[in-house]
């Protein structure tokens, strides 16, 4: 199910904390970083994709919604969901991406 889980704790998340959350679910992940202004055109994956923002901001757009993702926010994207993404602001974005 398409879902966004917002980071609602007062303290910014640490990379290790976010990694532990994915590991606890048995998910293997990769750490990626993109420069300001980076854009990914509309595409889809044949697997469930889980994206967790570590630092910076990323806008993610599906046919039905748009989200501005900030540190600690997580997007659960079902397989074959068309989406695009764009790094927002002047800071590079770092994010964990896991597939299932």
N, C-alpha and C positions, 0 to 999 in steps of 0.2 A: 504494500500500500504506500502511495506517495505521501510522505510525511516530513515535516520539519520539526526538529526538536531544538528549541532555543536554549542557550546557556543562560541560566538565571541566577548564578551565584555572583556575589559582589566582587570576588577576586578573579582576575583574568586566568584562564586555564593554562596550565603548563603542558608542553608537548607530552611529557611522560604520563600525565593524568589522562590525556585523550587516548594515548596508545593503550593504556590499561583498560579503558572502557571497551575498545574494539577487541582486545585480546580476551576479555572476559566473555565475549560473545563468540569466541572461536574464529574471529575474522582475521585474515592475513591482510596486511595493508602496505602501501608504499607512501613515502613522503614526497610531495611534489612542490615546486615553487614556480610562480609565473610573475613576470614583470608587469608593472603598471601598463594598462592599455591592452594587455593580451586579450584576445577574443577567440572563442571557439564557436564556430557556426553550428547550426542545427544538426544534431546527430543522435544516434541511439546505440545502446549496447545490448548484446544478447544475454546479459546477466544482470542481477540486482546490483546496484552501485550505491555505496555509502560514502558520502563526502563529509569530512569534518574539518572546519576551518581552524587552523592553528594561529595564524596572524594575518593581518590585512583584511580586505573585504572583497567579496565576489558576488556578483549578481548572477542568479541562475533563473532561466526562463523556460517554462514548459508551455504547451498549448493552452493550459488552463490557468496558470499562475506565474507570478514573478516574486522572487525573494532576494533581499539583500542579506547575505550571509556574513556574520561577524565571528570573531574568535569564540570557539566552543560550540557554535551552531552546527547542527548535523542535518543533512538531507538524506533521506532514504528514498532512493529512486528505483522503482521496479524495472525489471528487464523490458526492453523495447519501448521505453518512454522517450519520445523525442524531446530534446532539450538543447539549449545553448548556454554559454557562460561568458562572463566578461569581468576582468579585474577592475575594480572601482577604486579611485583615489590615486594618490602618489606613492603608496607603499606597495611593495611586492606582496603577493599573497602566498602563504604556505598552507597546504592542506594535506590531510591523509585521505587516501582513496582505497577502499576495500571492496572486493567483489564477492558475490556468493552465487 
